[in-house]
Amino acid sequence: MRDHDTLPYSLEELPDDESIARAQSLRDRLKQRRTCRYFSDEPVPREVIEAAIEAAGTAPNGANHQPWHFAVVSSPDKKRAIRVAAEEEERRFYGADGDDPKASDEWLGALKDLGTDADKPFLETAPYLIVVFAQRKGGIEEDGKTQNYYVNESVGIACGMLIATLHEAGLATLTHTPSPMGFLREACERPEWEKPLMIVVVGRPSADATVPAHAVKKKPLSQIATWL
């Protein structure tokens, strides 16, 4: 029984061959996506960022509360402040100041083939930082009081759609998650009921950008899926 207001479900009908072709085409484009750590400072049209965020805002989510906020940072001063604060946390993580690292030896070993360290110049170089916040409260009216549901799951899906759209637009991205991230709430002037989840760095790759060979090793379909 449908005791709520409804609208007709609308979806383009496709023959099987076209459905397969579209899925495989998108798969092939997304398989070209790589995390980028070397960005150009070349400007990117704001309209591209706006469209990608609007796409992310259509993600499925708990109770349609849409528990996310995307703070877009392009100010050089703001980007510099975020880099300084993030690198401070990263030095603790890697033990770059001579203290014992927060990360375990196993964790640091897992990162070795990716070549990551405490230096994060991309936070200043890239034209945009999209700081993604998960809204623990607020509801669709964002009143700061109404309970939100399945927040991390909802925001995670939205971030995937954001990154996919940016890749489709020909832009490089990187997800950066310094820990802890509380400084981002202050930097982006967001309320206390919002939790910073990640920074999505967006721009064009530099002319000399490279990707770790380890990063292109992907599990095959037979390993990531089962058919029951």
C-alpha positions in Angstrom: 0.0 0.0 0.0 1.4 3.4 -1.0 0.1 5.9 1.5 2.6 8.6 0.5 2.9 11.0 -2.5 4.4 9.3 -5.5 5.6 10.2 -9.0 6.0 7.8 -12.0 9.4 6.0 -12.1 11.3 7.2 -15.2 14.2 5.4 -16.8 15.3 5.2 -20.4 14.5 1.8 -21.9 17.5 0.3 -23.7 17.8 -2.9 -25.7 20.2 -5.4 -24.2 23.0 -4.8 -26.7 23.0 -1.1 -26.0 22.8 -1.6 -22.3 25.8 -3.9 -22.4 27.7 -1.5 -24.6 27.1 1.5 -22.3 28.1 -0.4 -19.2 31.3 -1.6 -20.9 32.1 1.8 -22.2 31.8 3.4 -18.8 33.7 0.6 -17.3 36.6 1.2 -19.7 36.6 4.9 -19.0 36.6 4.4 -15.3 39.4 1.9 -15.5 41.6 4.7 -16.8 41.0 6.7 -13.6 44.1 7.0 -11.4 44.8 8.9 -8.2 47.1 11.8 -9.1 49.7 13.3 -6.7 51.2 15.7 -9.2 48.9 18.6 -10.2 49.2 21.6 -12.5 47.9 24.9 -11.3 46.0 25.4 -14.6 42.6 26.8 -13.9 39.5 24.6 -14.1 36.0 26.0 -15.0 33.9 26.4 -11.9 31.0 25.0 -13.9 32.7 21.6 -14.0 33.0 21.5 -10.3 29.4 22.6 -9.8 28.1 19.9 -12.2 30.1 17.2 -10.4 28.8 18.2 -7.0 25.2 18.3 -8.4 25.8 14.8 -9.7 27.0 13.7 -6.2 24.0 15.3 -4.7 21.7 12.8 -6.5 23.3 9.8 -4.7 21.1 7.3 -2.8 21.0 8.1 0.9 19.3 7.4 4.2 15.7 8.7 4.4 16.5 11.2 1.6 18.2 13.5 4.2 21.1 14.0 1.9 23.6 14.2 4.8 26.5 15.8 3.0 28.1 19.2 2.4 30.9 20.0 -0.2 33.1 22.9 0.8 34.9 24.1 -2.3 38.2 25.7 -1.5 40.1 27.7 -4.2 41.5 30.6 -2.1 45.3 30.4 -2.1 45.4 31.4 1.6 42.8 28.8 2.5 44.6 26.1 0.6 47.9 27.1 2.3 46.3 26.9 5.7 44.8 23.5 5.0 48.2 22.2 3.7 50.0 23.4 6.8 47.5 21.8 9.2 47.3 18.6 7.1 51.1 18.2 6.9 51.3 18.7 10.7 49.1 15.6 11.2 50.9 13.7 8.4 54.3 14.2 10.1 52.9 12.6 13.2 51.5 9.8 11.1 54.8 9.0 9.4 57.0 10.0 12.3 58.7 12.5 10.1 59.8 14.7 13.0 61.8 12.0 14.6 59.0 10.8 17.0 57.5 7.3 16.8 55.0 7.3 13.9 51.3 7.0 14.7 51.0 4.4 11.9 52.0 0.8 12.5 55.0 -0.7 10.7 52.5 -2.9 8.8 50.6 0.2 7.6 53.7 2.1 6.6 54.9 -1.0 4.8 51.6 -1.2 2.8 52.1 2.4 1.7 55.7 2.0 0.7 55.0 0.9 -2.9 52.8 4.0 -3.4 55.6 6.4 -2.4 53.5 8.6 -0.1 55.0 10.7 2.7 54.2 13.7 4.9 54.7 16.3 2.1 51.4 17.3 0.4 52.2 20.1 -2.1 49.1 19.2 -4.2 47.0 20.8 -1.5 48.3 24.1 -2.7 49.0 23.5 -6.3 45.6 22.0 -7.5 43.0 24.7 -8.3 40.3 23.1 -6.1 40.0 21.3 -2.8 36.6 19.8 -2.3 36.3 19.2 1.5 33.5 16.6 2.0 31.5 16.8 5.3 29.2 14.2 6.6 26.2 15.7 8.4 25.4 13.7 11.5 22.3 15.8 12.1 20.2 18.2 10.2 17.7 16.3 7.9 16.7 17.7 4.6 16.1 21.1 6.2 19.6 21.2 7.7 18.3 22.3 11.1 21.2 20.8 13.0 18.8 18.8 15.2 17.1 16.1 13.1 18.8 12.8 13.2 20.4 11.6 9.9 20.7 7.9 9.0 23.3 5.8 7.2 25.5 8.9 7.0 28.8 7.3 6.2 27.3 5.0 3.6 25.4 7.8 2.0 28.3 10.2 1.8 30.6 7.4 0.6 28.3 6.7 -2.4 28.1 10.5 -3.1 31.9 10.7 -3.1 32.2 7.9 -5.6 29.7 9.7 -7.9 31.6 12.9 -7.5 35.0 11.4 -8.4 33.4 9.5 -11.4 31.9 12.7 -12.8 35.2 14.6 -12.4 37.0 11.8 -14.2 34.4 11.8 -17.0 35.1 15.6 -17.3 38.8 14.9 -17.9 40.0 16.0 -14.4 42.4 14.3 -12.1 41.6 13.7 -8.5 43.1 12.5 -5.2 41.3 11.6 -2.0 43.3 12.9 1.1 42.3 11.8 4.6 44.6 13.4 7.2 43.9 12.1 10.7 42.5 13.7 12.7 40.6 16.0 10.4 38.9 18.3 12.9 40.9 21.3 11.6 38.9 21.2 8.4 35.7 22.1 10.1 37.2 25.3 11.4 39.0 26.0 8.1 35.8 25.7 6.1 33.6 27.3 8.8 31.2 24.4 9.1 29.0 23.6 12.2 30.0 21.2 14.9 27.4 18.5 13.8 29.3 18.0 10.5 32.2 15.6 10.4 35.0 16.1 7.8 35.3 12.9 5.8 37.9 13.6 3.1 39.5 16.2 0.9 39.0 15.5 -2.9 41.9 17.3 -4.6 40.8 18.3 -8.2 42.7 19.7 -11.2 44.7 18.7 -14.2 47.8 16.5 -13.9 51.2 18.2 -14.3 53.2 17.5 -17.4 55.5 15.2 -15.5 52.9 13.4 -13.5 53.4 9.7 -12.8 51.5 6.9 -11.2 53.0 4.2 -9.0 53.2 0.9 -10.8 51.6 -0.8 -7.8 48.5 1.4 -8.2 47.5 -0.2 -11.5 47.3 -3.7 -10.0 43.5 -4.4 -9.7 41.7 -7.5 -8.6 40.0 -9.4 -11.5 36.3 -9.8 -11.6 36.6 -13.4 -10.6 38.1 -12.2 -7.3 35.8 -9.3 -6.5 32.5 -10.9 -7.4 30.6 -14.1 -6.7 27.4 -15.3 -8.5 24.9 -17.1 -6.3 
